[in-house]
Amino acid sequence: MRLFPLLACCLLLTLDAGAVDFTPAAASDDIDNPHKGYMLWGTTWAQGSADNYYGASIYHVYVPWREVETADQVFDWAGFEQRHLQPILADDPDATFVLRLVADYPDGVGSGLSYFYTGGQLERDYPLFLEQAPLNIPGTDYASCDGDGPGRTPAWNHPAFVSQAVQLVQALGQRYDGDARITAVQVGLLGLWGEWHQSGCDANAPGNAVKLAVREAYAGAFTRTRLQTRYARDPDVVNADFGFHEDYFPSFTANCIYGFPLCDASGDWNLEYGFANVVPAARGNWRFNPVSGESPLTSQQNSWTSDTDDVIAVLRNYHFSFLGPAGKHEQAGFGVPLARIKRALGYDLSVVRFSLSDPVSQGSSLAWRLELANRGSAPVYHAVQGKLELLDAGNTVRAMAPLALDLRGAEPGATTVYRGRLLWSGLTPGNYTVRLSIADAVAGRPGIVLQNTARDSAAAGVRLGMVVVGPVGDRLFADAFSE
């Protein structure tokens, strides 16, 4: 086999001894990619969908214990998905989900959380069998916890509750660990909204023993799907590389140097305080699990557009991957600042250089080298599959080789180098386009769109250039696309 050079008006590659290089130009446009960007409220989607103004593809869905465990160790995951996930997927087939178990959601009736409950006691978000024999776990009604309520709290610290909670988390893991539809699972269940606190009703708060048991249950049940918790606290996150979901962003995220509304960095409700004073080792957890946040207050939401530069600085400093479900993205008309914020969230990958070894003979092992830049704030946390293809003049794929890529090592602000070997053989002599793409590890799920200008309109890939395959010989020459 001989690979001859294809003549073009401009040569955009470097042909050093032993390698041929493709260097596609980087882009900076607004693109949608999985598991990053904005997140929408998905819990009550069946009751009326939210507006999607800025290309969100992540949906936050609470998982009420009452809905999913209909009797002791009897789980209705199919019913839960039919009621909550399928209506979203019908509107957005590329949707991914952030799930959070909840047993005490204040004013669940007013929020719509109890929409599918039957049998009365609609503010009870855990199953009735927990209160009945033989478990006999007490429950406590409350009208208000610092203004949040009404609701009903189970006895978090009761021994039977601890064992039941651990079993529930394990069942959740058996169902969803490794599910390609799941962006993250939030380490919920305990406390108000599953946030591991009982603010305003502190006598009912979960103690360290149940926190430790549930924390370890999540860590053991989810070895592939990413995990998040609410606070950088002990014991919430010690010895567990959980990410974080900061639900008072940006007020309780960083030190109070930006002028954000209601900023308070004096205790462990603040993310930076927790990193600096409580669990210092957790500062690096973003390398393994995503960080996200939401802005429930109007003043916080307004900071997204009135102080965009500082918001982006915090997103980058703390390595945020997505924002929502509450935030300025719920409102139309802020395209310019929200596009900037969206671009800063999560990963932002572009090919700097792709190299193939030269010479090569048909059937030989061909070395490749990829330089991949990440201009975003965080790594990729989900499994992917790199793919290199040769397309003929009719855009039919004539050869394909997988490229082993673990993008969790592609840290933000850096260019990461990947290497491997591939094999092409049996090609008919002719001209071929070289296309590089990053697919999801699960067929049918959306892959990653790369930030390069030679983007393929028909596939999530970048057309690097062309090669000419001849009948005999031993050298590879190539030509990149002109821009």
Phi, psi and omega in degrees: 000136175234133178253110184266157178288142174262124181285139176214172184290330183223136177258114187249021180235164177251127182250083179277169178300125175086001181203153172238135189245140169249134182229076181292146181291144177282155178239173180214031183272174182273112179235157178258132179224154184289149172066025177206165178102228182256150179240137181253159175289118183244356187300319184249031184303323181295341180269356182145116188286156177276158175283140181243093187272336192230035172070034178290144176226005177251140184229128180272124183230119172286146179244092181293129179305323183300326182282323193266337177244100188277338172207168185305116180065024173243114189244139180248064180293323180297319178294319177301314181294321179297323182281328191241317184273318184298321177299327177288315180296331177295327178272329183219091183299340179269008184299144167236165192229146166249120185253143175219118173296144179216140177239349180212096179250108182303136180054049178298330178293314180295329181277345185091000182299327186271013187305324184260008179285150171227158173095016177080185182048057190290346176272000175269114185261005176244158185290148183296330184299340177296328182274346185264166176296143008268358185284312175055047178275121183292156172233153182231123175280145174221146178273326183200136169241098186053039178093353179259125180157182003283174178189181178223126184254129172284162178283091186306326189267002179292134183306321180292325177296317182302312182294322179293321180296318179297318178298321179296314180297320178297320178294321176300318179294319178299328181278320194240351179296124181086000178291122184294345179280349188261117174288317179196157169247127179271135184285080186257220178084309186276143172077181179298132181057017185070028183259007173069027174217165177226050186306126181093341175227054191296337177296338181263008189291148173292139180267180185294327183297313179289326177298315179298316182295316182288321177303312181292330177295316177297314182299324180280330185278336184239100179254347179243316179283140185285150184239146175227148171233173187279312190238150170275077185232163172253124014260016187303324190228356181297136179064020177217124185278054179287148166280190185225149171237108186267105189265020173226039183289139355265012188297323184246030185259305187243177170299155187276065181247357186255349183081020179292147183295140175059024180299136178213111181245033186262003181203180188281007167287345179265133185298314181296319177301316179299317178296318186282330192235343188243303183228072184305326181295338182285351180299330181266008183296338180299340179293341185240332183220146190286156173247138180212179180190168177217161184236095184284337185264148180301320181295323177292316179299321181294333179295336178300325183255334180272339183220050187300320182301315180290323176301315180295323178300318179291319178302318181286320182295327182252006168063050179287143176255329179205160179231141178132176013280340179269136179168180182293339180292352174281356181242142178277163171097011182234043188301317186292305180293325182286334173293323177295316179295316180301319180295328181282340185281133173070209184274158176210093193257139174216147177282123174272315181203139172233127186239142173237141181290154182210126017273170176212145174241154181306132180086357180274165178274125187252121179284141175229156180217127181241126170257116186240119180268142174241104180265012181268205184251348188208166175282180167272132184255349182257160183286138181227170177225112174290152184210130175245130185232151169248124181249140177275186184298336178268013180063025173269133179288120180255343176206145179216140176223132177286148175241123181285114181228120171254096188283356175297338178272357181275083186285152182296145179077012184226161171251122183256139181255130176241144180225155176183192179225148178223170184225123171243138176204161176074019180280140172286137177305139180159188180267135181226140172271136178263123181236132178248133178218161176236105182266160171291151181293341179252124181302139179094347176267150184294138176273187183265127174275125182276147181273066174230153188282333181276052185282139180279123182289340184262351182207156178282075181205171180244129176276110187281323185164200184229152172232155175245122180263123179254175186285331182219170173117185188218011183238150180250126173237151183212165181222130178276165178283142173277150179248000000 
